[in-house]
Amino acid sequence: GGKIKSVAGLGDRSAFGLPDETGVIVLSVGDQSILSRSGLQAQDVICSANNQKMENAQAFIDLIQASKWKSKIPIEIIRNQKRIKTYLLLK
């Protein structure tokens, strides 16, 4: 589906207006991926998922794998330096 990467360095923090170096940057959403079906956009930063702070991209992937039996999980993203609560649609 899409492409993601961990927040890394002061450049990412500055570019996205982040308080620290944690989170997952959405680079692209891809066609029919869970990212696109959930309404995420390139340059969104996923801060938390299923009420857990997302430290990096691997933690996000692990959480999705562990939650596949659910239809959706709550996520919090930063888009244009604003926090938004929404859902990641897993099915």
N, C-alpha and C positions, 0 to 999 in steps of 0.2 A: 503493500500500500504506500504509505507515506515515508518521509524521512524525518528523523529527529536527531538531536544531539544534546549533550549535557551543556549547561551554562558553564563557561570557562573563562576566567579572567575579568579584568576590569573593563575591557572593551565590551563584552557582553552585558555586564552590569550597567554600564553607562548607556549603551544603545537601547536597552529595554527598560531602563529605569528600575532596576532591581535592587532590593536591600542587601542581598548577599549573593554568593556564587552557587546557589542551589536552584534546581529547576530543570525543565526540559524544554528546549526550543524546538518548535515545529518548523522544519525547513521547507517541507512540501507535504500536501495532504494526499495526493494520489487519487485516482478514480476509484470509487466504490470502497475505499478503505474505511476502517472504523473512525479515522480522523475526519474524513470528509462527511461521512454520514452523521457525525456528531456536531457538525457545523464549525469545526475548527478551521483556522486559516493559517497560512504561512506567516511566520513571525509571532504567533501566539507563544506564550511561555506557560507551560503547565507547572503550577506551584504545588498543588496537592491533588491526590486522587484517592478516593475511598477514605477520606479523612486522614490520610497519611502524607506528610511532607515528602515531596519528591526530591531526593538528593541529586539524582542523576538519571540518565537515560536507561541504564540497566535496571535500576529500581522500578522505573515505570514499566518496562517490558516484563519484569518478573511479576509485578502486580497484575498486569493484564492476563498473563498466563494463569495465575492463581485464581482469577475472578471470572474465567470464561464461562462458568456455569450461571452467572448472573446475566440479566438482560441489559443492565446499565449500572454505572457507578458514578457517584458525584465527583466532580472535579472543580478546581478553581484555577482560572487562568488569568494572565495579565495580557491584555490587548490594548495597544496604544496607551500604555501606562495606567490603565484602569483595571481593577480587579473585577472579574466576572465569575459568578457561580453558575455552572451548567452540568450537563451529564455527558459521559462518554458512553455511547451506545455500543454494546458488545455483541449484540445479535441483530 
